[in-house]
Amino acid sequence: MRQVENAWGILMKIKFLSILFLPLLTFLLISMPVKAQEAVISVDPQYNYYGVNENFTIEVRIDNVQDLYAWQVLLTYNSSVLNVLNVAYAPDHILNGNVKVITVNPIVDNTRGYVLDGACLLGNVAGVSGSGGLFQVTFTVVGHGGSTLKIDTEGTVSGGMISLLLDSLLNDITFTSIDGYHHNHLVGDLTGLSGKPDGVVNMKDITYLVGQFWTTPNSSNWDPIADINVDGIVNMKDIATAVGNFGHHFP
């Protein structure tokens, strides 16, 4: 009986303390400052896998920005693998809907490997908050290998030009960036869920090779991509190559 009374006394003390301190804890939680989300500039889609002479388009986007008045983005790439064909403002450009928007002619340098684009509002107006597109870039693949599609904030490639965001008082807006990647020469990466290489050598690729086993150019289901060593037949040499690269990925 004594133990039951002691347990009951402990429970009552816990209840009393919770009633006493709960309002204080609630006040502290409500009054704590909430850190605003930082703006993010990203490349969409992030991963791109296309062969030589193929073209693809990416969009540079911005998310969670506050009071955006002007933007300038420097996107760098490996010019021995990719060249820019076209640059256009995104259909959902974040400054759309404003009466006066100043745009520029983008600068493209396929020798050093960069594209520079930007836009700003005009007049004494508030900036834009939210998320949206900035610009689109269409690339053509000119060589084997990989390339980072980098949101550049250093300017070493472009002679000092960098990516930046400005608010309506022309102060810098801090941001983080999510770079994109392109690759077309990961040995053994033959397929993925979309039917295209997905940047990793895994059982999807090995299973695909097994399905192509003993096929040659005379076979009805011949796929030259499966002939990894280009000897005119899909056999254990090709499977062994993929198995040897199992788990390799890009980036």
MARBA-3410 file (N, C-alpha, C, O; in Angstrom, 1 decimal):
251
0.8,-1.2,0.0,0.0,0.0,0.0,0.9,1.2,0.0,0.5,2.2,-0.6 ~ 2.0,1.2,0.7,2.9,2.3,0.8,3.5,2.6,-0.6,3.6,3.8,-0.9 ~ 3.8,1.5,-1.3,4.4,1.7,-2.6,3.4,2.4,-3.6,3.8,3.2,-4.4 ~ 2.1,2.0,-3.5,1.1,2.6,-4.3,1.0,4.1,-4.0,0.8,4.9,-4.9 ~ 1.0,4.5,-2.7,0.9,5.9,-2.3,2.1,6.7,-2.8,1.9,7.8,-3.3
3.3,6.1,-2.7,4.5,6.8,-3.3,4.4,7.0,-4.8,4.7,8.1,-5.2 ~ 3.9,6.0,-5.5,3.8,6.1,-6.9,2.8,7.2,-7.3,3.0,8.0,-8.2 ~ 1.7,7.2,-6.5,0.6,8.2,-6.7,1.2,9.6,-6.5,0.9,10.6,-7.2 ~ 2.0,9.8,-5.4,2.6,11.1,-5.1,3.5,11.5,-6.2,3.6,12.7,-6.5 ~ 4.3,10.6,-6.8,5.2,11.0,-7.9,4.5,11.5,-9.1,4.8,12.4,-9.7
3.4,10.7,-9.4,2.6,11.1,-10.6,2.0,12.5,-10.4,1.9,13.3,-11.3 ~ 1.5,12.8,-9.1,0.9,14.1,-8.9,2.0,15.2,-9.0,1.6,16.3,-9.5 ~ 3.2,15.0,-8.6,4.3,15.9,-8.7,4.6,16.2,-10.2,4.8,17.4,-10.6 ~ 4.6,15.1,-11.0,4.9,15.3,-12.4,3.8,16.1,-13.1,4.1,17.0,-13.9 ~ 2.5,15.9,-12.7,1.4,16.6,-13.3,1.5,18.1,-12.9,1.2,18.9,-13.7
1.9,18.3,-11.6,2.0,19.7,-11.1,3.1,20.5,-11.9,2.9,21.6,-12.3 ~ 4.2,19.8,-12.1,5.3,20.5,-12.8,5.0,20.7,-14.2,5.3,21.8,-14.8 ~ 4.3,19.8,-14.9,3.9,20.0,-16.3,2.9,21.2,-16.4,3.0,21.9,-17.4 ~ 2.0,21.3,-15.4,1.0,22.4,-15.5,1.8,23.7,-15.3,1.4,24.8,-15.9 ~ 2.8,23.7,-14.4,3.5,24.9,-14.1,4.4,25.4,-15.2,4.5,26.6,-15.5
5.1,24.5,-15.9,6.1,24.8,-16.9,5.6,24.8,-18.3,6.2,25.4,-19.2 ~ 4.4,24.2,-18.6,3.9,24.1,-20.0,3.7,25.5,-20.6,4.0,25.7,-21.7 ~ 3.0,26.4,-19.8,2.8,27.8,-20.4,4.2,28.4,-20.8,4.3,29.1,-21.8 ~ 5.2,28.3,-19.9,6.5,28.9,-20.1,7.1,28.3,-21.3,7.7,29.0,-22.2 ~ 7.0,26.9,-21.5,7.6,26.3,-22.7,6.9,26.7,-23.9,7.6,27.0,-24.9
5.6,26.8,-23.9,4.8,27.3,-25.1,5.2,28.7,-25.5,5.4,29.0,-26.6 ~ 5.4,29.6,-24.5,5.8,31.0,-24.7,7.2,31.0,-25.4,7.4,31.8,-26.3 ~ 8.1,30.2,-24.9,9.5,30.2,-25.4,9.5,29.7,-26.9,10.2,30.2,-27.7 ~ 8.7,28.7,-27.2,8.6,28.1,-28.5,8.0,29.1,-29.5,8.5,29.3,-30.6 ~ 7.0,29.8,-29.1,6.3,30.8,-29.9,7.2,32.0,-30.2,7.3,32.5,-31.3
8.0,32.4,-29.1,8.8,33.6,-29.3,10.1,33.4,-29.9,10.8,34.3,-30.3 ~ 10.5,32.1,-30.1,11.8,31.8,-30.8,11.7,32.3,-32.2,10.8,32.0,-32.9 ~ 12.8,33.0,-32.7,12.8,33.5,-34.1,12.9,32.3,-35.0,13.6,31.3,-34.8 ~ 12.1,32.4,-36.1,12.1,31.3,-37.2,13.0,31.7,-38.3,12.9,32.8,-38.9 ~ 14.0,30.9,-38.5,15.0,31.2,-39.6,14.4,31.1,-40.9,13.8,30.1,-41.3
14.5,32.2,-41.7,13.9,32.2,-43.1,14.7,31.3,-44.0,15.9,31.1,-43.8 ~ 14.0,30.7,-44.9,14.6,29.8,-45.8,15.5,30.6,-46.8,15.1,31.6,-47.2 ~ 16.7,30.0,-47.1,17.6,30.7,-48.0,17.2,30.4,-49.4,16.7,29.3,-49.7 ~ 17.4,31.4,-50.3,17.1,31.2,-51.7,18.0,30.1,-52.3,19.1,29.9,-51.8 ~ 17.5,29.4,-53.3,18.2,28.3,-53.9,18.1,28.5,-55.4,17.0,28.6,-56.0
19.3,28.5,-56.1,19.4,28.5,-57.5,19.8,27.0,-57.9,20.8,26.5,-57.4 ~ 19.0,26.4,-58.8,19.3,25.0,-59.2,19.2,24.8,-60.7,18.6,25.6,-61.4 ~ 19.8,23.7,-61.1,19.7,23.2,-62.5,18.7,22.1,-62.5,18.8,21.1,-61.8 ~ 17.7,22.2,-63.4,16.7,21.2,-63.5,16.5,20.7,-65.0,16.3,21.6,-65.9 ~ 16.6,19.4,-65.3,16.9,18.3,-64.3,18.4,18.4,-63.9,19.3,18.9,-64.6
18.7,17.8,-62.8,20.0,17.9,-62.2,21.0,16.9,-63.0,22.1,17.3,-63.2 ~ 20.5,15.7,-63.4,21.3,14.8,-64.0,20.9,14.6,-65.5,19.7,14.4,-65.7 ~ 21.8,14.6,-66.4,21.5,14.5,-67.8,22.5,13.5,-68.5,23.7,13.6,-68.3 ~ 21.9,12.6,-69.2,22.8,11.6,-69.9,22.4,11.5,-71.4,21.3,10.9,-71.7 ~ 23.2,12.1,-72.2,22.9,12.1,-73.7,24.2,11.8,-74.4,25.3,12.2,-74.0
24.1,11.1,-75.6,25.2,10.8,-76.4,25.7,11.9,-77.2,25.0,12.9,-77.4 ~ 26.9,11.7,-77.9,27.4,12.7,-78.8,26.5,12.9,-79.9,25.8,12.0,-80.5 ~ 26.3,14.2,-80.2,25.4,14.7,-81.3,24.0,14.8,-80.9,23.1,15.2,-81.6 ~ 23.7,14.5,-79.6,22.3,14.7,-79.1,22.2,16.0,-78.4,23.2,16.6,-78.0 ~ 21.0,16.6,-78.4,20.7,17.9,-77.8,19.8,17.7,-76.5,19.0,16.7,-76.5
20.0,18.5,-75.6,19.1,18.5,-74.4,19.0,19.9,-73.8,19.9,20.7,-74.0 ~ 17.9,20.1,-73.1,17.6,21.5,-72.5,17.5,21.4,-71.0,16.8,20.5,-70.5 ~ 18.1,22.3,-70.3,18.0,22.4,-68.9,17.4,23.7,-68.5,17.5,24.7,-69.3 ~ 16.8,23.8,-67.3,16.3,25.1,-66.9,17.0,25.5,-65.6,17.1,24.7,-64.7 ~ 17.4,26.7,-65.5,18.0,27.3,-64.2,16.8,27.9,-63.5,16.2,28.8,-64.0
16.6,27.5,-62.2,15.4,27.9,-61.5,15.9,28.5,-60.2,17.0,28.4,-59.7 ~ 14.9,29.3,-59.6,15.2,29.9,-58.3,14.0,29.5,-57.4,12.8,29.6,-57.8 ~ 14.3,29.2,-56.1,13.2,28.9,-55.1,13.5,29.6,-53.8,14.6,29.9,-53.4 ~ 12.4,29.9,-53.1,12.4,30.5,-51.8,13.1,31.9,-51.7,13.7,32.2,-50.7 ~ 13.0,32.6,-52.8,13.6,34.0,-52.8,12.7,35.0,-52.2,11.5,34.9,-52.4
13.2,36.0,-51.6,12.4,37.1,-51.0,12.9,38.4,-51.6,14.1,38.7,-51.6 ~ 12.0,39.2,-52.1,12.3,40.6,-52.5,13.3,40.6,-53.7,14.3,41.4,-53.6 ~ 13.1,39.7,-54.6,14.1,39.7,-55.8,13.8,40.8,-56.7,12.7,40.9,-57.3 ~ 14.8,41.7,-56.9,14.7,42.8,-57.9,15.5,42.5,-59.1,15.1,43.0,-60.2 ~ 16.7,41.9,-59.0,17.5,41.6,-60.2,18.3,40.3,-59.9,18.6,39.9,-58.8
18.5,39.6,-61.0,19.3,38.4,-61.0,20.3,38.3,-62.1,20.1,38.8,-63.2 ~ 21.4,37.7,-61.8,22.5,37.4,-62.9,23.0,36.0,-62.5,23.5,35.8,-61.4 ~ 23.0,35.1,-63.5,23.5,33.8,-63.3,24.6,33.5,-64.3,24.4,33.6,-65.5 ~ 25.7,33.0,-63.8,26.8,32.5,-64.7,26.8,31.0,-64.6,27.0,30.4,-63.5 ~ 26.5,30.3,-65.7,26.5,28.8,-65.7,27.7,28.4,-66.5,27.8,28.7,-67.7
28.6,27.6,-65.9,29.8,27.1,-66.6,29.6,25.7,-66.9,28.9,24.9,-66.3 ~ 30.4,25.2,-68.0,30.3,23.8,-68.4,31.6,23.5,-69.1,32.5,24.3,-69.4 ~ 31.8,22.2,-69.3,33.0,21.7,-70.0,32.8,21.8,-71.5,32.0,21.0,-72.1 ~ 33.5,22.7,-72.2,33.2,23.0,-73.6,33.8,21.9,-74.5,33.4,21.9,-75.7 ~ 34.6,21.0,-74.0,35.0,19.9,-74.8,34.0,18.8,-74.9,34.1,17.9,-75.7
33.0,18.9,-74.0,31.9,17.9,-74.0,30.6,18.5,-74.5,29.8,17.9,-75.2 ~ 30.3,19.8,-74.1,29.1,20.4,-74.4,29.3,21.8,-75.0,30.3,22.5,-74.8 ~ 28.4,22.2,-75.9,28.3,23.5,-76.5,26.9,24.0,-76.4,26.0,23.2,-76.4 ~ 26.7,25.3,-76.2,25.4,25.9,-76.1,24.9,26.2,-77.5,25.6,26.8,-78.3 ~ 23.6,25.8,-77.7,22.9,26.1,-79.0,22.0,27.3,-78.8,21.9,28.1,-79.8
21.3,27.4,-77.7,20.3,28.4,-77.5,20.1,28.7,-76.1,20.2,27.9,-75.2 ~ 19.8,30.0,-75.8,19.4,30.5,-74.5,18.1,31.2,-74.5,18.0,32.1,-75.4 ~ 17.2,30.9,-73.6,15.9,31.6,-73.7,15.4,31.8,-72.2,15.7,31.0,-71.4 ~ 14.6,32.8,-72.0,14.1,33.0,-70.7,13.0,31.9,-70.4,12.3,31.5,-71.3 ~ 13.0,31.5,-69.2,12.0,30.4,-68.8,10.6,30.9,-69.0,10.3,32.0,-68.7
9.7,29.9,-69.5,8.3,30.3,-69.6,7.7,30.8,-68.3,6.8,31.6,-68.4 ~ 8.1,30.2,-67.2,7.6,30.6,-65.9,8.6,31.6,-65.2,8.8,31.5,-64.0 ~ 9.2,32.5,-66.0,10.2,33.4,-65.4,9.6,34.1,-64.2,8.5,34.6,-64.2 ~ 10.4,34.1,-63.1,9.9,34.6,-61.8,9.5,36.0,-61.9,8.7,36.5,-61.0 ~ 10.0,36.8,-62.8,9.6,38.2,-62.9,8.4,38.5,-63.8,8.0,39.6,-64.0
7.9,37.4,-64.4,6.7,37.5,-65.2,5.6,38.2,-64.5,5.4,38.0,-63.3 ~ 4.8,39.0,-65.1,3.6,39.7,-64.5,3.9,41.1,-64.1,3.0,41.8,-63.7 ~ 5.2,41.4,-64.1,5.6,42.8,-63.8,5.5,43.7,-65.0,5.9,43.2,-66.1 ~ 5.1,44.9,-64.9,5.0,45.8,-66.1,6.3,46.0,-66.8,6.3,46.0,-68.0 ~ 7.3,46.3,-66.0,8.6,46.7,-66.6,9.7,45.8,-66.2,10.1,45.8,-65.0
10.2,44.9,-67.1,11.3,44.0,-66.8,12.3,44.3,-67.8,12.1,44.2,-69.0 ~ 13.6,44.5,-67.4,14.7,44.7,-68.3,15.4,43.4,-68.5,15.8,42.8,-67.5 ~ 15.5,43.0,-69.7,16.3,41.8,-70.0,17.5,42.1,-70.8,17.6,43.2,-71.4 ~ 18.5,41.2,-70.9,19.7,41.4,-71.6,19.9,40.3,-72.6,19.3,39.2,-72.6 ~ 20.8,40.6,-73.6,21.2,39.5,-74.5,22.2,38.6,-73.8,23.2,39.1,-73.4
21.9,37.3,-73.7,22.8,36.4,-73.0,24.2,36.4,-73.6,24.3,36.5,-74.9 ~ 25.2,36.2,-72.8,26.6,36.0,-73.4,26.9,34.5,-73.3,26.8,33.9,-72.3 ~ 27.3,34.0,-74.5,27.7,32.6,-74.6,29.1,32.5,-75.1,29.5,33.1,-76.1 ~ 29.9,31.7,-74.4,31.3,31.5,-74.8,31.6,30.0,-74.8,31.8,29.4,-73.8 ~ 31.5,29.4,-76.0,31.7,28.0,-76.1,33.2,27.6,-76.2,33.5,26.4,-76.3
34.0,28.6,-76.1,35.5,28.3,-76.0,35.9,28.1,-74.5,36.5,27.1,-74.2 ~ 35.5,29.1,-73.7,35.8,29.0,-72.3,34.8,28.2,-71.5,35.0,27.7,-70.4 ~ 33.6,28.1,-72.1,32.6,27.3,-71.5,31.7,28.0,-70.4,31.7,27.5,-69.3 ~ 31.0,29.0,-70.8,30.1,29.6,-69.9,29.0,30.3,-70.7,29.1,30.7,-71.8 ~ 27.8,30.5,-70.0,26.7,31.3,-70.4,26.3,32.3,-69.3,26.2,31.8,-68.2
26.1,33.5,-69.6,25.8,34.6,-68.6,24.4,35.2,-69.0,24.3,35.6,-70.2 ~ 23.5,35.2,-68.1,22.2,35.8,-68.4,21.7,36.5,-67.2,22.2,36.3,-66.1 ~ 20.7,37.4,-67.4,20.1,38.2,-66.2,18.9,39.0,-66.6,18.6,39.1,-67.8 ~ 18.3,39.5,-65.6,17.1,40.4,-65.8,16.9,41.2,-64.5,17.4,40.8,-63.4 ~ 16.2,42.3,-64.6,15.9,43.1,-63.4,14.6,43.9,-63.6,14.1,44.0,-64.8
14.0,44.3,-62.6,12.8,45.2,-62.6,13.2,46.6,-62.9,14.4,46.9,-62.8 ~ 12.3,47.5,-63.2,12.6,48.9,-63.5,11.7,49.8,-62.6,10.5,49.6,-62.4 ~ 12.4,50.7,-62.0,11.7,51.7,-61.1,11.7,51.4,-59.7,12.3,50.4,-59.2 ~ 11.1,52.2,-58.9,11.0,52.1,-57.5,9.9,51.2,-57.1,8.8,51.6,-56.6 ~ 10.1,49.9,-57.3,9.1,48.9,-57.0,9.6,47.8,-56.1,10.8,47.6,-55.9
8.7,47.1,-55.4,9.1,46.0,-54.5,9.6,44.8,-55.4,9.1,44.6,-56.5 ~ 10.5,44.0,-54.8,10.9,42.8,-55.5,9.9,41.7,-55.4,8.8,41.8,-54.8 ~ 10.2,40.6,-56.1,9.3,39.5,-56.2,9.8,38.4,-55.2,11.0,38.2,-55.0 ~ 8.8,37.8,-54.6,9.1,36.7,-53.6,8.5,35.4,-54.1,7.4,35.4,-54.8 ~ 9.1,34.3,-53.9,8.6,33.0,-54.3,9.6,32.1,-55.1,10.8,32.2,-54.8
9.0,31.4,-56.0,9.8,30.5,-56.8,9.4,30.6,-58.3,8.3,31.0,-58.6 ~ 10.4,30.3,-59.2,10.1,30.3,-60.6,11.3,30.0,-61.4,12.4,29.8,-60.9 ~ 11.1,30.1,-62.7,12.3,29.8,-63.6,13.1,31.1,-63.9,12.6,32.2,-63.6 ~ 14.3,30.9,-64.3,15.1,32.0,-64.7,15.4,32.0,-66.2,14.9,32.8,-67.0 ~ 16.2,31.0,-66.6,16.4,30.8,-68.1,16.6,29.4,-68.5,16.9,28.5,-67.6
16.5,29.1,-69.7,16.7,27.7,-70.3,17.9,27.7,-71.2,18.1,28.7,-71.9 ~ 18.7,26.7,-71.2,19.8,26.5,-72.0,19.7,25.2,-72.8,19.5,24.1,-72.2 ~ 19.8,25.2,-74.1,19.9,24.0,-74.9,21.3,23.7,-75.3,22.0,24.6,-75.9 ~ 21.8,22.5,-74.9,23.1,22.1,-75.2,23.1,21.1,-76.3,22.2,20.4,-76.5 ~ 24.3,21.0,-77.0,24.5,19.9,-77.9,25.8,19.2,-77.4,26.7,19.8,-76.9
25.8,17.8,-77.4,26.9,17.1,-76.9,27.9,16.9,-78.0,27.6,16.3,-79.1 ~ 29.1,17.4,-77.8,30.2,17.5,-78.8,31.3,16.5,-78.5,32.2,16.3,-79.4 ~ 31.3,15.9,-77.4,32.4,15.0,-77.1,32.1,14.0,-75.9,31.1,14.3,-75.2 ~ 32.9,13.0,-75.8,32.7,12.0,-74.7,33.2,12.6,-73.4,34.2,13.3,-73.4 ~ 32.6,12.2,-72.3,33.0,12.6,-71.0,31.9,13.2,-70.2,30.8,13.0,-70.4
32.3,14.0,-69.2,31.4,14.5,-68.2,31.5,16.0,-68.1,32.6,16.6,-68.4 ~ 30.5,16.7,-67.6,30.6,18.1,-67.4,29.7,18.5,-66.2,28.5,18.1,-66.1 ~ 30.2,19.3,-65.3,29.4,19.9,-64.3,28.7,21.1,-64.9,29.4,21.9,-65.5 ~ 27.4,21.3,-64.6,26.7,22.5,-65.0,26.6,23.4,-63.8,25.7,23.2,-63.0 ~ 27.6,24.2,-63.6,27.9,24.9,-62.3,27.3,26.3,-62.3,27.5,27.1,-63.2
26.6,26.6,-61.2,26.1,27.9,-60.9,27.4,28.6,-60.3,27.7,28.4,-59.1 ~ 28.1,29.4,-61.1,29.4,29.9,-60.7,29.3,31.2,-59.9,28.7,32.1,-60.3 ~ 30.0,31.2,-58.7,30.0,32.4,-57.9,31.5,32.9,-57.7,31.7,33.8,-56.9 ~ 32.4,32.3,-58.5,33.8,32.7,-58.4,34.3,33.5,-59.6,35.1,34.4,-59.4 ~ 33.8,33.2,-60.8,34.2,34.1,-61.9,35.5,33.8,-62.5,36.0,34.6,-63.3
36.2,32.7,-62.2,37.5,32.4,-62.7,37.5,32.1,-64.2,38.4,32.4,-64.9 ~ 36.4,31.5,-64.7,36.3,31.2,-66.1,35.9,32.4,-67.0,36.3,32.6,-68.1 ~ 35.1,33.3,-66.4,34.4,34.4,-67.1,35.1,35.7,-67.0,34.6,36.8,-67.4 ~ 36.3,35.8,-66.3,37.0,37.0,-66.1,36.3,37.9,-65.1,36.4,39.1,-65.2 ~ 35.7,37.3,-64.1,35.2,38.1,-63.0,33.7,38.2,-62.9,33.2,38.5,-61.8
33.0,37.8,-63.9,31.5,37.8,-63.9,31.0,36.7,-63.0,31.6,35.6,-63.2 ~ 30.1,36.9,-62.2,29.6,35.8,-61.3,28.1,35.8,-61.2,27.4,36.7,-61.8 ~ 27.6,34.8,-60.5,26.1,34.7,-60.2,25.8,35.6,-59.0,26.6,35.6,-58.0 ~ 24.7,36.3,-59.1,24.3,37.2,-57.9,22.8,37.4,-58.0,22.2,37.4,-59.0 ~ 22.3,37.8,-56.8,20.9,38.2,-56.6,20.9,39.5,-55.9,21.6,39.7,-55.0
20.0,40.4,-56.3,19.8,41.7,-55.6,18.4,41.9,-55.2,17.4,41.5,-55.9 ~ 18.2,42.5,-54.0,16.9,42.9,-53.6,16.5,44.3,-54.0,17.3,44.9,-54.7 ~ 15.4,44.8,-53.6,14.9,46.1,-54.1,15.7,47.3,-53.6,15.6,48.4,-54.1 ~ 16.6,47.0,-52.6,17.5,48.1,-52.1,18.9,47.9,-52.7,19.8,48.5,-52.3 ~ 19.0,46.9,-53.6,20.2,46.6,-54.3,21.2,46.0,-53.4,22.4,46.0,-53.6
20.7,45.3,-52.3,21.6,44.5,-51.5,21.7,43.1,-52.0,20.7,42.6,-52.6 ~ 22.8,42.4,-51.7,23.0,41.1,-52.2,22.0,40.2,-51.4,21.8,40.3,-50.2 ~ 21.4,39.2,-52.1,20.6,38.2,-51.5,21.4,36.9,-51.4,21.9,36.4,-52.4 ~ 21.6,36.4,-50.2,22.4,35.1,-50.1,21.6,34.0,-50.7,20.4,33.9,-50.6 ~ 22.3,33.0,-51.2,21.7,31.9,-51.8,22.6,30.7,-51.8,23.8,30.8,-51.7
22.0,29.5,-51.9,22.8,28.3,-52.1,22.5,27.8,-53.5,21.5,28.2,-54.1 ~ 23.3,27.0,-54.0,23.2,26.5,-55.4,23.2,25.0,-55.5,23.9,24.3,-54.7 ~ 22.5,24.4,-56.4,22.5,23.0,-56.7,22.9,22.9,-58.2,22.1,23.2,-59.1 ~ 24.1,22.4,-58.4,24.7,22.3,-59.8,24.0,21.1,-60.5,23.4,20.2,-59.9 ~ 24.1,21.1,-61.8,23.7,20.0,-62.6,24.9,19.2,-63.2,26.0,19.6,-63.0
24.6,18.1,-63.8,25.7,17.2,-64.3,25.3,16.6,-65.6,24.1,16.3,-65.8 ~ 26.2,16.4,-66.5,26.0,15.7,-67.7,27.1,14.7,-67.8,28.3,14.9,-67.5 ~ 26.8,13.5,-68.3,27.8,12.4,-68.5,27.3,11.5,-69.7,26.1,11.2,-69.8 ~ 28.3,11.0,-70.5,27.9,10.1,-71.5,28.9,9.0,-71.7,28.9,8.3,-72.8 ~ 29.7,8.8,-70.7,30.7,7.7,-70.9,31.1,7.0,-69.6,32.2,6.9,-69.3
30.0,6.5,-69.0,30.2,5.7,-67.8,30.1,4.2,-68.3,29.0,3.8,-68.5 ~ 31.2,3.6,-68.4,31.3,2.2,-69.0,30.4,1.3,-68.2,30.6,1.1,-67.0 ~ 29.5,0.6,-68.8,28.6,-0.3,-68.2,27.2,0.3,-67.8,26.3,-0.5,-67.5 ~ 27.1,1.6,-67.9,25.8,2.2,-67.6,25.0,2.3,-68.9,25.2,3.1,-69.7 ~ 24.1,1.3,-69.1,23.4,1.1,-70.4,22.0,1.6,-70.3,21.4,2.0,-71.3
21.4,1.5,-69.2,19.9,1.8,-69.1,19.5,2.2,-67.7,20.4,2.2,-66.8 ~ 18.3,2.5,-67.5,17.7,2.9,-66.2,16.2,2.8,-66.3,15.7,2.2,-67.3 ~ 15.5,3.3,-65.3,14.1,3.2,-65.3,13.4,3.9,-66.5,12.4,3.5,-67.0 ~ 14.1,5.0,-67.0,13.5,5.7,-68.1,13.9,5.1,-69.5,13.5,5.6,-70.5 ~ 14.8,4.1,-69.5,15.2,3.5,-70.7,16.5,4.1,-71.2,17.1,3.6,-72.2
17.0,5.1,-70.5,18.3,5.8,-70.8,19.3,5.5,-69.7,18.8,5.2,-68.6 ~ 20.6,5.7,-69.9,21.5,5.6,-68.8,21.2,6.5,-67.7,20.7,7.6,-67.9 ~ 21.3,6.0,-66.4,20.9,6.8,-65.3,22.0,7.2,-64.4,21.8,7.6,-63.2 ~ 23.2,7.0,-64.8,24.4,7.5,-64.0,24.9,6.6,-63.0,25.7,7.0,-62.2 ~ 24.5,5.3,-63.1,25.0,4.3,-62.1,25.0,2.9,-62.8,24.1,2.6,-63.6
26.1,2.2,-62.6,26.1,0.8,-63.1,25.6,-0.1,-62.0,26.2,-0.3,-60.9 ~ 24.4,-0.7,-62.3,23.8,-1.6,-61.3,23.1,-2.8,-62.0,23.4,-3.1,-63.1 ~ 22.3,-3.5,-61.2,21.7,-4.7,-61.8,20.8,-4.5,-63.0,20.5,-5.4,-63.7 ~ 20.3,-3.3,-63.1,19.5,-3.0,-64.3,20.3,-3.2,-65.6,19.9,-3.7,-66.5 ~ 21.6,-2.7,-65.5,22.5,-2.8,-66.6,22.9,-4.2,-66.9,22.9,-4.7,-68.0
23.2,-4.9,-65.8,23.7,-6.3,-66.0,22.5,-7.2,-66.5,22.7,-8.0,-67.3 ~ 21.3,-7.0,-66.0,20.2,-7.7,-66.4,19.9,-7.4,-67.9,19.5,-8.3,-68.7 ~ 20.1,-6.1,-68.3,19.9,-5.8,-69.7,20.9,-6.5,-70.6,20.5,-7.0,-71.7 ~ 22.1,-6.6,-70.2,23.1,-7.4,-70.9,22.8,-8.9,-71.0,23.0,-9.5,-72.1 ~ 22.3,-9.4,-69.9,21.9,-10.8,-70.0,20.8,-11.0,-71.0,20.8,-12.1,-71.7
19.9,-10.1,-71.1,18.8,-10.2,-72.1,19.3,-10.1,-73.6,18.7,-10.5,-74.5 ~ 20.5,-9.4,-73.7,21.1,-9.3,-75.0,22.2,-10.3,-75.3,22.8,-10.3,-76.4 ~ 22.4,-11.3,-74.4,23.5,-12.3,-74.5,23.4,-13.0,-75.8,22.4,-13.5,-76.3 ~ 24.6,-13.1,-76.5,24.8,-13.8,-77.7,24.2,-13.1,-78.9,24.2,-13.7,-80.0 ~ 23.7,-11.9,-78.8,23.2,-11.2,-79.9,24.4,-10.6,-80.8,25.4,-10.3,-80.2
24.1,-10.4,-82.0,25.1,-9.9,-83.0,24.3,-8.9,-83.9,23.1,-8.7,-83.8 ~ 25.1,-8.2,-84.8,24.4,-7.2,-85.7,23.3,-7.9,-86.5,22.4,-7.2,-87.0 ~ 23.3,-9.2,-86.7,22.3,-9.9,-87.5,21.1,-10.3,-86.7,20.1,-10.8,-87.2 ~ 21.2,-10.1,-85.3,20.0,-10.4,-84.5,18.9,-9.4,-84.6,19.2,-8.2,-84.8 ~ 17.7,-9.8,-84.5,16.5,-8.9,-84.6,16.5,-7.9,-83.4,16.0,-6.8,-83.6
17.0,-8.3,-82.3,17.0,-7.4,-81.1,18.4,-6.8,-80.8,18.6,-6.5,-79.6 ~ 19.2,-6.8,-81.8,20.6,-6.2,-81.6,20.6,-4.8,-81.1,19.8,-4.0,-81.7 ~ 21.3,-4.5,-80.1,21.5,-3.2,-79.6,23.0,-2.9,-79.4,23.6,-3.5,-78.5 ~ 23.6,-2.1,-80.3,25.0,-1.9,-80.2,25.5,-1.3,-78.9,26.7,-1.5,-78.6 ~ 24.7,-0.7,-78.1,25.1,-0.2,-76.8,25.5,-1.3,-75.9,26.4,-1.1,-75.1
24.9,-2.5,-76.1,25.2,-3.6,-75.2,26.5,-4.2,-75.5,27.1,-5.0,-74.7 ~ 27.0,-4.0,-76.7,28.4,-4.5,-77.1,29.4,-3.5,-76.6,30.0,-2.7,-77.3 ~ 29.7,-3.7,-75.3,30.6,-2.7,-74.6,32.0,-2.6,-75.2,32.5,-1.5,-75.4 ~ 32.5,-3.8,-75.6,33.9,-3.8,-76.1,34.0,-3.7,-77.6,35.0,-3.9,-78.2 ~ 32.8,-3.5,-78.2,32.7,-3.3,-79.7,33.4,-4.4,-80.5,34.2,-4.1,-81.4
33.1,-5.7,-80.2,33.7,-6.8,-81.0,32.6,-7.5,-81.8,32.9,-8.6,-82.3 ~ 31.4,-6.9,-81.9,30.4,-7.5,-82.8,29.5,-8.6,-82.1,28.8,-9.2,-82.8 ~ 29.7,-8.8,-80.8,28.8,-9.8,-80.1,28.7,-9.4,-78.7,29.7,-9.0,-78.0 ~ 27.6,-9.7,-78.1,27.4,-9.5,-76.7,27.6,-10.8,-76.0,26.9,-11.7,-76.1 ~ 28.7,-10.8,-75.2,29.0,-12.1,-74.5,29.6,-11.8,-73.1,29.4,-10.7,-72.5
30.2,-12.8,-72.5,30.7,-12.7,-71.1,31.7,-11.6,-71.0,31.9,-11.0,-69.9 ~ 32.4,-11.2,-72.0,33.4,-10.1,-71.9,32.6,-8.8,-71.6,33.1,-8.0,-70.7 ~ 31.5,-8.6,-72.2,30.7,-7.4,-71.9,30.1,-7.4,-70.5,30.2,-6.4,-69.8 ~ 29.6,-8.6,-70.2,29.0,-8.7,-68.8,30.1,-8.5,-67.8,29.8,-7.9,-66.7 ~ 31.3,-9.1,-68.0,32.3,-9.0,-67.0,32.8,-7.5,-66.9,33.1,-7.1,-65.8
32.7,-6.8,-67.9,33.1,-5.3,-67.8,32.1,-4.6,-67.0,32.5,-3.8,-66.1 ~ 30.8,-4.9,-67.2,29.8,-4.2,-66.4,29.9,-4.6,-64.9,29.8,-3.8,-64.0 ~ 30.1,-5.9,-64.7,30.2,-6.4,-63.3,31.5,-5.8,-62.6,31.4,-5.5,-61.5 ~ 32.5,-5.6,-63.4,33.7,-5.0,-62.8,33.5,-3.5,-62.5,34.2,-3.0,-61.6 ~ 32.5,-2.9,-63.1,32.2,-1.5,-62.8,31.0,-1.3,-61.9,30.5,-0.2,-61.7
30.5,-2.4,-61.4,29.3,-2.4,-60.6,29.4,-1.4,-59.4,30.4,-1.4,-58.7 ~ 28.4,-0.6,-59.3,28.4,0.5,-58.3,29.0,1.8,-58.7,28.9,2.8,-58.0 ~ 29.7,1.8,-59.8,30.3,3.1,-60.3,29.2,4.0,-60.6,28.1,3.6,-61.2 ~ 29.4,5.3,-60.4,28.3,6.3,-60.6,28.9,7.6,-61.0,30.1,7.9,-60.7 ~ 28.0,8.5,-61.5,28.4,9.8,-61.8,27.3,10.8,-61.3,26.1,10.5,-61.5
27.6,11.9,-60.6,29.0,12.3,-60.3,29.5,11.5,-59.1,30.7,11.7,-58.7
END
